[in-house]
Amino acid sequence: MERKRTPEEIKTEIEGLKEEIEKHDHQYYVLDQPLIADAEYDRLFRRLVQLENEFPEFKTNTSPTQRVGGKPLDLFEKREHRIPMLSLQNAFSNEDLLDFRDRISKEISKDPQADQRIEFFCEPKFDGLALELIYENGELVSALTRGDGVVGEEVLNNVLTIRTIPLKLRSTMKPLEILEVRGEVLIFKEDFRTLNEFQQESGLTTFANPRNAAAGSLRQLDPKVTAQRPLKFFGYAVGHCSSPSFETQIELEEMLFSLGLPVLVCSRNKTLQDWKANLVHALKKKRGPLPIPFLTDHFSDVLSYYQLLGELRHELPFEIDGVVVKVNKISLQQDLGSIARNPRWAIAAKFPPEQEETVIKDIVVQVGRTGALTPKAVMTPVKVGGVTVTNATLHNQDEITRKDIRIGDHVLIQRAGDVIPEVVRVLKDKRTGSSEPFFMPDHCPICNHKVIKLEEEVITRCANSLCPARIKESLKHFVSRRAMNVEGLGDRLIETLVDRGLVSSFSDLYHLKAPDLMKLERQGEKSVSNLIESLNQSKETTLSRFIYSLGIRFVGEQTAKLLADHFRTIEKFLSTTETDLQEIPMVGPKVSEAILTTLSQKTFKNEIKKLLASGVKISSGRRPETDGPLNGLRIVITGTLPQPRERVKEMIESSGGHVLSSLTKKTDLLIVGSDPGSKVETAKAHKIQMMDWDQLLDLLKNQ
């Protein structure tokens, strides 16, 4: 008989699991260097959920299980910063930076005992949302936006969902009583592009730039919305600290890194040439912390750093709008103090705005894979930020009307988020009588099918599923890296294949023959051979990738994973019902309706049959279920149980079960509490196994 474990042993295991999971979160989200496979991480996480639900007295706010986001708020609480979050004075040129140096030198010269040699710490100026994290005894207890610098808003519930932020600081020493970490919340450029694609295809308003997207995401009243946004955090300063152990800015940021906080690591390069070489190498690797900060005691290096980082900014994974220059020595920062609302010891050197003037020669309409019609401005070519721009998105008719954009207008354009060119405003003083207003067409510009516009959407759509433009865009999505991952099948080749009549569906791709491909322009024997091989390799895929590749509206990567995890096989997914979909967390009515509408189309189901007949093999992508007594079981709960319903649900799911909201013939197990409803009689009629609370606990404790 197994010895009953003591509470202290249970607590020790829980603390060990929390520490191990936080370590792997840091390795994965901060260092981008995972140490274990996803399946092993999932096993650790499920075990922690199980123990915390069995022994809720050991559950804490700093547990990794609390990152899912709490209940929606009615409003944000206002709180005062212990130390004001000052804004930096701006510089816009080398002359402004030299004036900054001269002011500091003048202040220091007043003290004959002062060391006249000044070190300057240079780092990028993030274009995100300033945030203060408050840790007490090593645990995250509060998170405040900058607000007006004196009073901010409490956004802890939302911050808990950001994986790069540790809930408990890593340290071998006694944790600081109070540590206020200041930094920036932002969204990476690639994530911003993906987010806007989702917004566009969903008929939702797109974000103007990554900063707006980050700010809007952090200030959501519902933390579950924030949890779905790809937010990241970088620390770069400290507010109040109960016992500081750093003497310089570089030591401050190294301390933050040692505590598990994400920072940009200064590699202490002696020359700018070494710094640039290391940064370029790190950017090519696309892994690990980026060595962007630079330390120097030569102000000429500060000026060169400002210029070089301006040239490299487009290579960075996130948006920056300048450089921050700080006096490195903390005691000197304190001596210099501040004036008005700006510290004397730091300055923000802003990059020149990357906006240029051009002329809109025409406005054309593109058709996406879901039929979304997007207007695009065709412009006189102009260089913006070193890139020649000829087109800019106009989003939708509402945007065109709001900005009063017309064909023939002189406009100011910029690259939004260093990614998407957009029209900032019309230069109306240069407008002539020849400018022509634009209105979205009432028929598809490609197939001439009548377009539709739903009341709740800003997007106009082509409803013809056989529209050549929709087919092309659907194929591009199907073969993309995160979908079926077919290499060598670029956009231009797909368009050629459709135009030549060689491909009109997903399954047609797997019937392409080398002789047909060899007849196409720019297709040699080797490239054709590689393409055929890549198509064959793509036939081995996972259910989540396959569902995502089908391009069902509103079904992105995350939703595809939820669907795959729930249904396990493509056959079960194809036979789903509204009731089945309601049982999946995070799949709401809008998504369910889109899935059911798509699955109701005979041509869609026939296409999947053709893909399977072509040799596509779909695995669940899951680890074999062998370590949980409830693995794979569909479970319904009825009546009142000793634990809250949500806790019971977590216990079941941590042991591999799936909790459903309604009883059907497919249900495997009914958990019966006191005062059960009619579900008991239904379960008896369908011979569904039933279990009471004590039996459930015995089963889970003996696993």
Buried (B, 14 or more C-beta within 10 A) or exposed (E): EEEEEEEEEBBEBBEEBBEBBBBBBBBBBBBEEBEBEEEEBEBBBBBBBBBBBBBEEBBBEBBBBBBEBBEEBEEBEEBEBEEBBBBBBEBBEBEBBBEBBEBBEEBBEEEEEEEEEBBBBBBBBBBBBBBBBBBBBBBBBBBBBBBEEEBBBBBBBBBBBBBBBBBBBBEEEEBBEBBBBBBBBBBBBEBBBBBBBBBBBBBBBBBBBBBBBBBBBBBBBBBBBBBBBBBBBBBBBBBBBEEBEBEBBBBBBBBBBBBBBBBBBBBEBEEBEBBBEBBEEBBEEEEEBBBBBBBBEEBEBBBBBBEBBBEBBBEBEBBBBBBBBBBBBBEBBEBBEBEEBBBBBBBBBBBEEBEBEBBBEEBEBBBBBBBBBBBBBEBEEBEBBEEEBEBBBBBBBEBBEEBEBBBBBBBBBBBBBBBBBBBBEBEEEEBEEEBEEBEBBEEBBBBEBEBEBEEEBBBBBBEBBEBBBBBBBBBBBBBBEBBBBBBBBEEEBBBBBBEEEBBBBBBBBBEBEEEBBEEBEEBEEEBBBEBBEBBEEBBEBBBBBBBBBBBBBBBBBEBBBBBBBBBBEBEBBEEBEEEBBBBBEEBEEEBBBBBBEBBEEEEBBEBBEBBBEBEBEBBBBBEEEEEBBBBEBBBBBBBEBEBEEEBBBBBBBBBBBBBBEEBBEEBBBBBBBEEBEEBBEBBEEEEBEBBBBEEBBEBBEEE
